[in-house]
Amino acid sequence: MKRTLAAACAALLSLSASAAFAQEAITVKLQKPVTAESKIIAGGAVFVCNADSCVAGTPVSETFGVVTCKELTRRVGPVVSFAGYRPLSADELGRCNASAKK
């Protein structure tokens, strides 16, 4: 019985952590503004890009990472920052921007 209760508590905590990911938007600042508003799917989320930023209002856990950043930069060019629940470090931004469209 104690193991079942412990497993249930662990599952509940896991769901709470997943909900935290979904509640924090990701804001990406671009080096160069986009010419027109666009929607881009990357990392399982929809980024709305306008002017010098792209925002994913409902990211999932897979959205917070270099792979998502690379998907986005292939479409919109280099980024200055990738901020949200887990911002990318300078090293991660460098790896991300290596994939940027020319």
MODELLER restraints for C-alpha pairs under 7 A, 6 or more apart:
rsr = mdl.restraints
at = mdl.atoms
rsr.add(forms.Gaussian(group=physical.xy_distance, feature=features.Distance(at['CA:18:A'], at['CA:61:A']), mean=6.82, stdev=0.5))
rsr.add(forms.Gaussian(group=physical.xy_distance, feature=features.Distance(at['CA:21:A'], at['CA:59:A']), mean=6.74, stdev=0.5))
rsr.add(forms.Gaussian(group=physical.xy_distance, feature=features.Distance(at['CA:21:A'], at['CA:60:A']), mean=5.94, stdev=0.5))
rsr.add(forms.Gaussian(group=physical.xy_distance, feature=features.Distance(at['CA:21:A'], at['CA:61:A']), mean=5.70, stdev=0.5))
rsr.add(forms.Gaussian(group=physical.xy_distance, feature=features.Distance(at['CA:21:A'], at['CA:85:A']), mean=6.72, stdev=0.5))
rsr.add(forms.Gaussian(group=physical.xy_distance, feature=features.Distance(at['CA:22:A'], at['CA:58:A']), mean=5.41, stdev=0.5))
rsr.add(forms.Gaussian(group=physical.xy_distance, feature=features.Distance(at['CA:22:A'], at['CA:59:A']), mean=5.24, stdev=0.5))
rsr.add(forms.Gaussian(group=physical.xy_distance, feature=features.Distance(at['CA:22:A'], at['CA:60:A']), mean=5.33, stdev=0.5))
rsr.add(forms.Gaussian(group=physical.xy_distance, feature=features.Distance(at['CA:23:A'], at['CA:58:A']), mean=6.54, stdev=0.5))
rsr.add(forms.Gaussian(group=physical.xy_distance, feature=features.Distance(at['CA:24:A'], at['CA:84:A']), mean=6.29, stdev=0.5))
rsr.add(forms.Gaussian(group=physical.xy_distance, feature=features.Distance(at['CA:24:A'], at['CA:85:A']), mean=6.03, stdev=0.5))
rsr.add(forms.Gaussian(group=physical.xy_distance, feature=features.Distance(at['CA:25:A'], at['CA:55:A']), mean=6.79, stdev=0.5))
rsr.add(forms.Gaussian(group=physical.xy_distance, feature=features.Distance(at['CA:25:A'], at['CA:56:A']), mean=5.52, stdev=0.5))
rsr.add(forms.Gaussian(group=physical.xy_distance, feature=features.Distance(at['CA:25:A'], at['CA:57:A']), mean=4.49, stdev=0.5))
rsr.add(forms.Gaussian(group=physical.xy_distance, feature=features.Distance(at['CA:25:A'], at['CA:58:A']), mean=6.10, stdev=0.5))
rsr.add(forms.Gaussian(group=physical.xy_distance, feature=features.Distance(at['CA:25:A'], at['CA:59:A']), mean=6.43, stdev=0.5))
rsr.add(forms.Gaussian(group=physical.xy_distance, feature=features.Distance(at['CA:25:A'], at['CA:84:A']), mean=5.91, stdev=0.5))
rsr.add(forms.Gaussian(group=physical.xy_distance, feature=features.Distance(at['CA:26:A'], at['CA:55:A']), mean=5.58, stdev=0.5))
rsr.add(forms.Gaussian(group=physical.xy_distance, feature=features.Distance(at['CA:26:A'], at['CA:56:A']), mean=5.15, stdev=0.5))
rsr.add(forms.Gaussian(group=physical.xy_distance, feature=features.Distance(at['CA:26:A'], at['CA:57:A']), mean=6.66, stdev=0.5))
rsr.add(forms.Gaussian(group=physical.xy_distance, feature=features.Distance(at['CA:26:A'], at['CA:83:A']), mean=5.60, stdev=0.5))
rsr.add(forms.Gaussian(group=physical.xy_distance, feature=features.Distance(at['CA:26:A'], at['CA:84:A']), mean=4.50, stdev=0.5))
rsr.add(forms.Gaussian(group=physical.xy_distance, feature=features.Distance(at['CA:27:A'], at['CA:53:A']), mean=6.85, stdev=0.5))
rsr.add(forms.Gaussian(group=physical.xy_distance, feature=features.Distance(at['CA:27:A'], at['CA:54:A']), mean=5.90, stdev=0.5))
rsr.add(forms.Gaussian(group=physical.xy_distance, feature=features.Distance(at['CA:27:A'], at['CA:55:A']), mean=4.60, stdev=0.5))
rsr.add(forms.Gaussian(group=physical.xy_distance, feature=features.Distance(at['CA:27:A'], at['CA:56:A']), mean=6.71, stdev=0.5))
rsr.add(forms.Gaussian(group=physical.xy_distance, feature=features.Distance(at['CA:27:A'], at['CA:82:A']), mean=6.07, stdev=0.5))
rsr.add(forms.Gaussian(group=physical.xy_distance, feature=features.Distance(at['CA:27:A'], at['CA:83:A']), mean=5.33, stdev=0.5))
rsr.add(forms.Gaussian(group=physical.xy_distance, feature=features.Distance(at['CA:27:A'], at['CA:84:A']), mean=6.36, stdev=0.5))
rsr.add(forms.Gaussian(group=physical.xy_distance, feature=features.Distance(at['CA:28:A'], at['CA:53:A']), mean=5.41, stdev=0.5))
rsr.add(forms.Gaussian(group=physical.xy_distance, feature=features.Distance(at['CA:28:A'], at['CA:54:A']), mean=5.07, stdev=0.5))
rsr.add(forms.Gaussian(group=physical.xy_distance, feature=features.Distance(at['CA:28:A'], at['CA:55:A']), mean=6.27, stdev=0.5))
rsr.add(forms.Gaussian(group=physical.xy_distance, feature=features.Distance(at['CA:28:A'], at['CA:79:A']), mean=6.83, stdev=0.5))
rsr.add(forms.Gaussian(group=physical.xy_distance, feature=features.Distance(at['CA:28:A'], at['CA:81:A']), mean=5.54, stdev=0.5))
rsr.add(forms.Gaussian(group=physical.xy_distance, feature=features.Distance(at['CA:28:A'], at['CA:82:A']), mean=4.51, stdev=0.5))
rsr.add(forms.Gaussian(group=physical.xy_distance, feature=features.Distance(at['CA:28:A'], at['CA:83:A']), mean=6.24, stdev=0.5))
rsr.add(forms.Gaussian(group=physical.xy_distance, feature=features.Distance(at['CA:29:A'], at['CA:52:A']), mean=5.88, stdev=0.5))
rsr.add(forms.Gaussian(group=physical.xy_distance, feature=features.Distance(at['CA:29:A'], at['CA:53:A']), mean=4.50, stdev=0.5))
rsr.add(forms.Gaussian(group=physical.xy_distance, feature=features.Distance(at['CA:29:A'], at['CA:54:A']), mean=6.65, stdev=0.5))
rsr.add(forms.Gaussian(group=physical.xy_distance, feature=features.Distance(at['CA:29:A'], at['CA:79:A']), mean=5.75, stdev=0.5))
rsr.add(forms.Gaussian(group=physical.xy_distance, feature=features.Distance(at['CA:29:A'], at['CA:80:A']), mean=5.35, stdev=0.5))
rsr.add(forms.Gaussian(group=physical.xy_distance, feature=features.Distance(at['CA:29:A'], at['CA:81:A']), mean=5.21, stdev=0.5))
rsr.add(forms.Gaussian(group=physical.xy_distance, feature=features.Distance(at['CA:29:A'], at['CA:82:A']), mean=6.73, stdev=0.5))
rsr.add(forms.Gaussian(group=physical.xy_distance, feature=features.Distance(at['CA:30:A'], at['CA:52:A']), mean=5.01, stdev=0.5))
rsr.add(forms.Gaussian(group=physical.xy_distance, feature=features.Distance(at['CA:30:A'], at['CA:53:A']), mean=5.47, stdev=0.5))
rsr.add(forms.Gaussian(group=physical.xy_distance, feature=features.Distance(at['CA:30:A'], at['CA:78:A']), mean=6.27, stdev=0.5))
rsr.add(forms.Gaussian(group=physical.xy_distance, feature=features.Distance(at['CA:30:A'], at['CA:79:A']), mean=4.29, stdev=0.5))
rsr.add(forms.Gaussian(group=physical.xy_distance, feature=features.Distance(at['CA:30:A'], at['CA:80:A']), mean=5.56, stdev=0.5))
rsr.add(forms.Gaussian(group=physical.xy_distance, feature=features.Distance(at['CA:31:A'], at['CA:78:A']), mean=5.73, stdev=0.5))
rsr.add(forms.Gaussian(group=physical.xy_distance, feature=features.Distance(at['CA:31:A'], at['CA:79:A']), mean=5.26, stdev=0.5))
rsr.add(forms.Gaussian(group=physical.xy_distance, feature=features.Distance(at['CA:31:A'], at['CA:80:A']), mean=5.69, stdev=0.5))
rsr.add(forms.Gaussian(group=physical.xy_distance, feature=features.Distance(at['CA:32:A'], at['CA:52:A']), mean=6.23, stdev=0.5))
rsr.add(forms.Gaussian(group=physical.xy_distance, feature=features.Distance(at['CA:33:A'], at['CA:51:A']), mean=4.63, stdev=0.5))
rsr.add(forms.Gaussian(group=physical.xy_distance, feature=features.Distance(at['CA:33:A'], at['CA:52:A']), mean=4.10, stdev=0.5))
rsr.add(forms.Gaussian(group=physical.xy_distance, feature=features.Distance(at['CA:34:A'], at['CA:50:A']), mean=6.25, stdev=0.5))
rsr.add(forms.Gaussian(group=physical.xy_distance, feature=features.Distance(at['CA:34:A'], at['CA:51:A']), mean=5.28, stdev=0.5))
rsr.add(forms.Gaussian(group=physical.xy_distance, feature=features.Distance(at['CA:34:A'], at['CA:52:A']), mean=6.44, stdev=0.5))
rsr.add(forms.Gaussian(group=physical.xy_distance, feature=features.Distance(at['CA:34:A'], at['CA:76:A']), mean=6.89, stdev=0.5))
rsr.add(forms.Gaussian(group=physical.xy_distance, feature=features.Distance(at['CA:35:A'], at['CA:51:A']), mean=6.96, stdev=0.5))
rsr.add(forms.Gaussian(group=physical.xy_distance, feature=features.Distance(at['CA:36:A'], at['CA:50:A']), mean=6.50, stdev=0.5))
rsr.add(forms.Gaussian(group=physical.xy_distance, feature=features.Distance(at['CA:37:A'], at['CA:49:A']), mean=5.48, stdev=0.5))
rsr.add(forms.Gaussian(group=physical.xy_distance, feature=features.Distance(at['CA:37:A'], at['CA:50:A']), mean=4.51, stdev=0.5))
rsr.add(forms.Gaussian(group=physical.xy_distance, feature=features.Distance(at['CA:38:A'], at['CA:48:A']), mean=5.86, stdev=0.5))
rsr.add(forms.Gaussian(group=physical.xy_distance, feature=features.Distance(at['CA:38:A'], at['CA:49:A']), mean=5.23, stdev=0.5))
rsr.add(forms.Gaussian(group=physical.xy_distance, feature=features.Distance(at['CA:38:A'], at['CA:50:A']), mean=6.76, stdev=0.5))
rsr.add(forms.Gaussian(group=physical.xy_distance, feature=features.Distance(at['CA:39:A'], at['CA:46:A']), mean=6.38, stdev=0.5))
rsr.add(forms.Gaussian(group=physical.xy_distance, feature=features.Distance(at['CA:39:A'], at['CA:47:A']), mean=5.55, stdev=0.5))
rsr.add(forms.Gaussian(group=physical.xy_distance, feature=features.Distance(at['CA:39:A'], at['CA:48:A']), mean=4.58, stdev=0.5))
rsr.add(forms.Gaussian(group=physical.xy_distance, feature=features.Distance(at['CA:39:A'], at['CA:49:A']), mean=6.12, stdev=0.5))
rsr.add(forms.Gaussian(group=physical.xy_distance, feature=features.Distance(at['CA:40:A'], at['CA:46:A']), mean=5.64, stdev=0.5))
rsr.add(forms.Gaussian(group=physical.xy_distance, feature=features.Distance(at['CA:40:A'], at['CA:47:A']), mean=5.11, stdev=0.5))
rsr.add(forms.Gaussian(group=physical.xy_distance, feature=features.Distance(at['CA:40:A'], at['CA:48:A']), mean=6.53, stdev=0.5))
rsr.add(forms.Gaussian(group=physical.xy_distance, feature=features.Distance(at['CA:41:A'], at['CA:47:A']), mean=6.10, stdev=0.5))
rsr.add(forms.Gaussian(group=physical.xy_distance, feature=features.Distance(at['CA:42:A'], at['CA:68:A']), mean=5.46, stdev=0.5))
rsr.add(forms.Gaussian(group=physical.xy_distance, feature=features.Distance(at['CA:42:A'], at['CA:71:A']), mean=5.80, stdev=0.5))
rsr.add(forms.Gaussian(group=physical.xy_distance, feature=features.Distance(at['CA:42:A'], at['CA:72:A']), mean=6.17, stdev=0.5))
rsr.add(forms.Gaussian(group=physical.xy_distance, feature=features.Distance(at['CA:43:A'], at['CA:62:A']), mean=5.65, stdev=0.5))
rsr.add(forms.Gaussian(group=physical.xy_distance, feature=features.Distance(at['CA:43:A'], at['CA:63:A']), mean=4.39, stdev=0.5))
rsr.add(forms.Gaussian(group=physical.xy_distance, feature=features.Distance(at['CA:43:A'], at['CA:68:A']), mean=4.64, stdev=0.5))
rsr.add(forms.Gaussian(group=physical.xy_distance, feature=features.Distance(at['CA:44:A'], at['CA:60:A']), mean=6.52, stdev=0.5))
rsr.add(forms.Gaussian(group=physical.xy_distance, feature=features.Distance(at['CA:44:A'], at['CA:62:A']), mean=6.65, stdev=0.5))
rsr.add(forms.Gaussian(group=physical.xy_distance, feature=features.Distance(at['CA:44:A'], at['CA:63:A']), mean=6.15, stdev=0.5))
rsr.add(forms.Gaussian(group=physical.xy_distance, feature=features.Distance(at['CA:45:A'], at['CA:56:A']), mean=6.23, stdev=0.5))
rsr.add(forms.Gaussian(group=physical.xy_distance, feature=features.Distance(at['CA:45:A'], at['CA:58:A']), mean=6.57, stdev=0.5))
rsr.add(forms.Gaussian(group=physical.xy_distance, feature=features.Distance(at['CA:45:A'], at['CA:59:A']), mean=5.10, stdev=0.5))
rsr.add(forms.Gaussian(group=physical.xy_distance, feature=features.Distance(at['CA:45:A'], at['CA:60:A']), mean=6.66, stdev=0.5))
rsr.add(forms.Gaussian(group=physical.xy_distance, feature=features.Distance(at['CA:45:A'], at['CA:63:A']), mean=6.51, stdev=0.5))
rsr.add(forms.Gaussian(group=physical.xy_distance, feature=features.Distance(at['CA:46:A'], at['CA:56:A']), mean=5.60, stdev=0.5))
rsr.add(forms.Gaussian(group=physical.xy_distance, feature=features.Distance(at['CA:47:A'], at['CA:54:A']), mean=5.65, stdev=0.5))
rsr.add(forms.Gaussian(group=physical.xy_distance, feature=features.Distance(at['CA:47:A'], at['CA:55:A']), mean=5.05, stdev=0.5))
rsr.add(forms.Gaussian(group=physical.xy_distance, feature=features.Distance(at['CA:47:A'], at['CA:56:A']), mean=4.33, stdev=0.5))
rsr.add(forms.Gaussian(group=physical.xy_distance, feature=features.Distance(at['CA:48:A'], at['CA:54:A']), mean=5.24, stdev=0.5))
rsr.add(forms.Gaussian(group=physical.xy_distance, feature=features.Distance(at['CA:48:A'], at['CA:55:A']), mean=5.30, stdev=0.5))
rsr.add(forms.Gaussian(group=physical.xy_distance, feature=features.Distance(at['CA:48:A'], at['CA:56:A']), mean=6.45, stdev=0.5))
rsr.add(forms.Gaussian(group=physical.xy_distance, feature=features.Distance(at['CA:49:A'], at['CA:55:A']), mean=6.47, stdev=0.5))
rsr.add(forms.Gaussian(group=physical.xy_distance, feature=features.Distance(at['CA:64:A'], at['CA:86:A']), mean=6.28, stdev=0.5))
rsr.add(forms.Gaussian(group=physical.xy_distance, feature=features.Distance(at['CA:66:A'], at['CA:92:A']), mean=6.23, stdev=0.5))
rsr.add(forms.Gaussian(group=physical.xy_distance, feature=features.Distance(at['CA:66:A'], at['CA:96:A']), mean=5.75, stdev=0.5))
rsr.add(forms.Gaussian(group=physical.xy_distance, feature=features.Distance(at['CA:69:A'], at['CA:96:A']), mean=5.71, stdev=0.5))
rsr.add(forms.Gaussian(group=physical.xy_distance, feature=features.Distance(at['CA:70:A'], at['CA:96:A']), mean=4.82, stdev=0.5))
rsr.add(forms.Gaussian(group=physical.xy_distance, feature=features.Distance(at['CA:70:A'], at['CA:97:A']), mean=6.87, stdev=0.5))
rsr.add(forms.Gaussian(group=physical.xy_distance, feature=features.Distance(at['CA:70:A'], at['CA:99:A']), mean=5.63, stdev=0.5))
rsr.add(forms.Gaussian(group=physical.xy_distance, feature=features.Distance(at['CA:70:A'], at['CA:100:A']), mean=6.88, stdev=0.5))
rsr.add(forms.Gaussian(group=physical.xy_distance, feature=features.Distance(at['CA:73:A'], at['CA:79:A']), mean=6.86, stdev=0.5))
rsr.add(forms.Gaussian(group=physical.xy_distance, feature=features.Distance(at['CA:73:A'], at['CA:97:A']), mean=6.58, stdev=0.5))
rsr.add(forms.Gaussian(group=physical.xy_distance, feature=features.Distance(at['CA:73:A'], at['CA:99:A']), mean=6.49, stdev=0.5))
rsr.add(forms.Gaussian(group=physical.xy_distance, feature=features.Distance(at['CA:73:A'], at['CA:100:A']), mean=4.48, stdev=0.5))
rsr.add(forms.Gaussian(group=physical.xy_distance, feature=features.Distance(at['CA:73:A'], at['CA:101:A']), mean=6.38, stdev=0.5))
rsr.add(forms.Gaussian(group=physical.xy_distance, feature=features.Distance(at['CA:74:A'], at['CA:99:A']), mean=6.04, stdev=0.5))
rsr.add(forms.Gaussian(group=physical.xy_distance, feature=features.Distance(at['CA:74:A'], at['CA:100:A']), mean=4.66, stdev=0.5))
rsr.add(forms.Gaussian(group=physical.xy_distance, feature=features.Distance(at['CA:74:A'], at['CA:101:A']), mean=4.71, stdev=0.5))
rsr.add(forms.Gaussian(group=physical.xy_distance, feature=features.Distance(at['CA:75:A'], at['CA:101:A']), mean=6.40, stdev=0.5))
rsr.add(forms.Gaussian(group=physical.xy_distance, feature=features.Distance(at['CA:76:A'], at['CA:101:A']), mean=6.94, stdev=0.5))
rsr.add(forms.Gaussian(group=physical.xy_distance, feature=features.Distance(at['CA:77:A'], at['CA:100:A']), mean=4.79, stdev=0.5))
rsr.add(forms.Gaussian(group=physical.xy_distance, feature=features.Distance(at['CA:77:A'], at['CA:101:A']), mean=5.01, stdev=0.5))
rsr.add(forms.Gaussian(group=physical.xy_distance, feature=features.Distance(at['CA:78:A'], at['CA:97:A']), mean=5.11, stdev=0.5))
rsr.add(forms.Gaussian(group=physical.xy_distance, feature=features.Distance(at['CA:78:A'], at['CA:100:A']), mean=5.29, stdev=0.5))
rsr.add(forms.Gaussian(group=physical.xy_distance, feature=features.Distance(at['CA:79:A'], at['CA:97:A']), mean=6.62, stdev=0.5))
rsr.add(forms.Gaussian(group=physical.xy_distance, feature=features.Distance(at['CA:82:A'], at['CA:88:A']), mean=5.66, stdev=0.5))
